[in-house]
Amino acid sequence: MFSDIYKGAYFFTKGLKLACSRQYRGFLLSILLVTHFVYTVLLLFVAIPVVEAIGFQAEQKLPRWLQWLWYPAEVILYLVSIFLSGALSNIISTTLNSFRLAKLSLLVGASQPPSGSLQNGETRNENTSLISSAKREASRLSYVLPRIFLVGILSLIPVGNFILVPLSLIISARSIAAQYLDVPSENANQTFANTLALIKDNKLTSLAFGSCASLSMAIPFLNAIIAPSATIGATLLWHDIHQVCLLYTSDAADEED
């Protein structure tokens, strides 16, 4: 159990370190500019005005003796708005840079030993059409966006948002893990259903990886480099999982012989 959680956190941290290395710095800078711009716009012109509008309504409608309840709720809403701005900015940035992130994943994957799912040597061609990439990105968004919006809705429930914070983190972590683990999966010509099955078979590892990415999205400036970092980390994790599966299959075959 602990080893699975450690593995998810380890590969996210490793991706973060590699994203800042000279080898991948070109990918980092181009994606960072897009993410930071989108995050700033969402936070300043959407998230904060929404929280201020909710606060104004709360002060108008709550009885005077209950208005103290708004202050802790306001802090939570500001934190959630920062988190959701980071999550949405990364989703938008990932969508806009999906082709570059796929190439980044291919570059990272090329340095890894062959995994169980790649024994036939078939991988996605770097020149795969933009239409194909757009279709796959649409599949990811149809899975991720409803869950991210669910987190936002849960955070607006009075008093209950204190209890729902851990649940929101779990939902967000699973969604983010699916988004980034699907990049190397797509490069290996696997379906999105294969990615979800991989997450199901490695629940704690993928949850730990997604939790690290989700929490990092709430940290200003750090959230701007999550897309390339999580892509690199997810690619390394994906290859590690399939390499373990390959070794397990080989050992089972030897025992049968």
N, C-alpha and C positions, 0 to 999 in steps of 0.2 A: 504493500500500500504506500508506505513512505517513499520507496524507491521509484514508484510510478509518478508520484507528485514531484519528486526531485528531478526526474527526467524531463518533465514538461517545463519546469522552471529553468533547468540547465540549458535546454536548447533555445529557449527564448533569450536568455542572457548571452548565449554564444552568438546568436543572430544579431543582437544589439552591438556586440563588440566587432563582429565582422563587417557590419554595415558601415561602421566608422573607419574601417581600414582603407588603405590607399587603393586596394584592388577593386573595391565596390563604391568608391567615393563619387564617381560620376553618376551612378544611379541615385545615390543618396541626395545629392545637391538638387538635381532636377525635380525629384519627387517632393523633397522638403519644401521647396518654394510654393508648389501647388497646394500642399497640405496646409501650410501655415497661413496662406492667403484665405483659403476656404474656412479654416478654423476661426480666424479673426472676424470674418464677415458674419458667420453663424453666431458667434458669441456676442459681438457688440450690437448687431442689428436684429437678431432674432431671440436668442436665449434670454439675455438680460432684460430687454423690454417686456418679454412675456412674464418673467418673474415679477417685475415691478408692477405690471398690470394686475397680476393675481394678488399682490400685496395690497394694492389700492382697494380692490374689491373686498378683500378680507377685512381691512380696517373699517370699511363702510358698513359691512353687514354683520360682523361679529359684535356681540354685546361688549360693552366696555370692560366688564369683569373677566371676559374670556380672551381679550386681545393679546394677553401675554403668551397664549398658545402659538400665535403667529410667529414669534421671534425664533424659536428653535426650528419651526417648520420652514421659515425663510432661509435659514442657514442650509438646511438639507436641500431645499429647492435650488439654491445657488450652486451647491456642490453637484447636484444631479445635472443642472444645466451645463456646467463645465464639462462633466463626463459625456453627456449626450452630444455636445458640440464637438468634442474630440472624436467620439465614435462616428458621428455622421460625416465629419470632415475626412476621416480616414476611409470611410466607405466611398465617398465621392472621389477622393484622390485615388483610391485603389481602382475604381471604375475608369477614371480618366487615364490612368497609367497601367491598365491591365496588361497591355501588350508588352510594356517595358518590364513589368514585374514577372511576366512569364519568361522573358529572355533572361532576367536575373536568376530565376529559379533554374533554368536550363544550365546556366553558367555554373551555379553552385552544385547542381546535381552531377555535372560532368566530372567533378573532382571526387565523387563518392564511389565506393565499390559497388559492383552490380547488385541489385536487390532482387528479391524473389519475383516481383511483378515485371521485371525488365530483362528476363533471361533471353527473350527472343530479340532483344536489341531494338525493339520498336519504340521510338520516342517521338514526340511532337516535333515537327519541322519548324525551325525558326521563322520560316516564311508562311506559316499558316495564315489563312485569310483573316482579315479584321472582322468579317461577318461571323466566322466561327468563334472568334474570341468574344464578340459581342453577345452571341447566343449563350455562351457559357457564363458570362458575367451576369446575364439576365437571370439565369438559374440560381446563381449565388444570391443575387439581390432579392429574389422572390422568397428565399429562405431566411436571409438575414434581416431585411428591413421590417417585416411584421414583428419580429421578436424585439428589435431595438425600440420600435414604437410602443410595444407592450411594456417595456421597462419604463418608458416615459409616462405612460398612463398610470402604471402602478405607483410611481413616485408622487402622483398628484392626489392620491387617496389620503384624506386627513387622518392623522394619528397612525393609521396603518402603515404609512411609508417608513416608519421606524422599523417595523417587523419585516417589511418587504424588501429592504435593502439587500440582504443576503440572497434572496430569491432572484432579485434583479441582476445581481452579479453573476449568478449561475447561468441565467438565460443569456446574458450578454457574452459570457465566456464561451459557452457552447457555440454561439453564433459566430463569434470572431474566429474561433478555432476552425470551424467549418469553412469560413471564407478563405483563410490562408492555407490550410492543408489541401484545399482543392486545387491550388495553383500547381504544385508538383504532380498531383493526381491527373490534372488535365494534360500536363506535358507527357505523362506516361500513357496517354490515350485511354484513360479510365473515365467512367461516368461519375457524375456528382453523387449518384446513389452509392458508388464504391467508397467515396469519401465519407459519407454519413455512416456506412457500415464500419469503416476503419475507426471512426470516432466512437462508435458504440462498443467496439471490441477493446478500445483503449480509453475508457471513460475518464479515469483519474489523470492520466497523462495529458490527454487533450484538454481536460478541464483546467489543469494547472497551467498549461501553456496559454489557453485563452484568458484565464484570470490575470496572468502577468501582463498580457497585451491590453486587456480591458482597463486594469488599474493604471497602466502607463498612459492611457489615453486621457486620463483626468489631470495629468501633470503638464502644464504649459511648456512649450518648446520641446519637451521629450516626445509629446504626442506627434510632433511633425515628422519624426523619423521612424514611427512605428511601422508604416507600410513596408519599407525595404527591410527593416530589422525582422519583422514577423515573417516576411516571405522567406528570408534566408534561414531563420530558425525553423520554420515549418518544413522547409525542404530537407534540412538536415534531420529533423525528427521523422519525417515521412520515410526517408531512406533507411534510417535506423530501425524503424518498426518493421519494414519489409525485409531488412537484412536479418533481423531476429527470426522472422517467419521462415526465411530461407534456411537458416541454420537448424531450426526446429524440424522442418520438413526433411532435411538431409539426415538428421539424427534418427528420425522415425523410420526413414527408408533403410538405413543401415541396420537398425534393430530387426526389421522384417527379414532382411537378407541373412 
